[in-house]
Amino acid sequence: MPWDTLLAAALLGLGLWIARADHATTLVPLWALAAFAALAALWAVGWGGAAHGRTAALLGGAVATGLGLAIRWWTARRTGREGFGEADVWILGAGGAVLGISWLGVWIGLAAAVGLALVAMGQRRPDALAGDGAAILPFLPTLLATLALLALGLHTGLLPRSPF
């Protein structure tokens, strides 16, 4: 079995575990996030480096992480509540490296659309950490699910190297 298939299976399995942990408690252990980021970096340097280039992977990871941190900071300053949790920022950075800079906007837009569809269907849940009963959008699982779909499409050649 090729290394990229094993790496993809490890990313998928760990991603599912992270999504379950986030859904159950909104707390994801740092070791799981760091392991996911490390596996994503290996993917980006190995298969991703051949598919869309290491520079695109580095830019994707850096821009996604910066965007996640900016949204987290801005919403905390503006509303007093973090719009993204720490796990969201980690997954954004890892996913940005896997997909590269060219697919970053498509991925975040798709994840947001899926998240909004879940909200429209009543899939919000109380924020266990805040304890104030405010409902939150479970964005991390939508990030992971859409990342898996896009990465699979790119890996199998069903999607082009660039959406443009």
N, C-alpha and C positions, 0 to 999 in steps of 0.2 A: 504494500500500500504506500503510495507516495507521501512524502512528508507534508505536502500542502493539504492533503485530505485529512490527515491526522490533526494538523493544526486547525483546520476548519472545524472539525468535530469537537476539538477541545474548546475553541471559541464559542461554538454553539451551545455546548453543554454548560460551560461556565456562565454564558449569557442567560440561559434558562434559569440557572440557580440564582443568579443575581436578580433577575426579574421576579422570581418567587419571593426572595428575601425582601425586596423592595415592596412588593405588594402586601406581604404579611405585616411588616412593621415600619416601613419607610427607612429602615436602617440597614445599610449594606456594609459588611466588614471591609476595612481598608485592604486587607490581604487579598480579598476577592477582586477589588477594583484594580489593585496593582498587578495582579496576575493577568487580568483581562487586558490591561494596557500593555503588559510585556508580550503577551501572545499576539496582540494586534500589531505591535512594533515588529515582531518577527515576521508576521504575515506581510506587512508593508515592505520590509526590506527584502524578503524572499520573493514571493509571488507578485506582490504589489509593485516591487521595484521593476520587475520585468513588464508588468501590465501598463502602469501609468507613470513610472519613473519615481525614483527616490525623492527628487525635489518636490514633485507633486504630493507625495505622501507626507513629507515634512511640512509643507505648506498647509495641507489639509488638516493635519493634527494641530499645528500651531494656531491657525485661524479659528478652528472649531473650539479649541480650549480658550482662546482669548474671547470669543463670542460668548461662551458659557459663563466665564468669569464676569464679563461685562454685564450680562443679563442678571446674574446673581447679585452683583453689587448694585445695579440700578434699581432693581425691584426692592431690595432691602432698604435702600435709601428712600425710595419714593413711597413705599407702602408699609415699611416696617416688617415685611415678611420676605423671605428669600423666594424668588421665582423659580430658581433651580436649586436642587440640593447638590451636595458635593458629588454624589454618585452620577448625577446628570452631567456634570462638568467632566468627570473622568471618562465617561462613555462617549461624550462628544469628541474629546481629544483622540481617543482610541479609534472611534469610527471615522473621524476625519483622516487619520493616517491610513486606515484600510481602504477607504474609497478614493482618497486623493482630493485635491482642491476642486477639480472639475465637477465631481458629483456631490460636493458638500451641500450646496444650496438645494439641490433636488432632494437629498436625504432629509435635511431639516424640514423642508416644506412638506414632504410626504409624511414624516412623523407628526408634524403639527396637524395636518389634515386628519390623520387617523385619530390623534388625540381629541380633536374637536368633534369628530364623529362619535367617539366614545362619550364625551360630555353630553352631546345631543341625545344619546341613548340612555342617559342617566347613570353613567359609569363612574361618576365622581365618588370619592370616599372621604370620610373625616380625616383630618391631619392628626395622627396619633401623637406627634411630637409637640405640636402647639397646644393641644388640649383645649382649644377654644371652640371646637365643633365646626370650624371652617372647612369647607370641602376643597379638595385638591384634585388636580388632574394627574393621573398616574402616567407621567410623561416618559419615565425611564423604560417601561416595557414597550412603549411604542417606538422609542429610539432603537431598542435592541431588535425588535421584530423587523422594522424597516431596514435596519443595517444588514440583518441576515438575508433578507430578500434581495437587496441590491448587490451585496457581496457575492451571493450565489449567481445572480444574473451576470455579473462581470466575470466571475471565475469560469462560468460555463460558456461564455461568449454569446449569451442571449441578449446582453446589453453591449452597446459600443463602448470603447474606451472613454469617450467623452460624450455627454448628452447634447453638445452643441455642434 
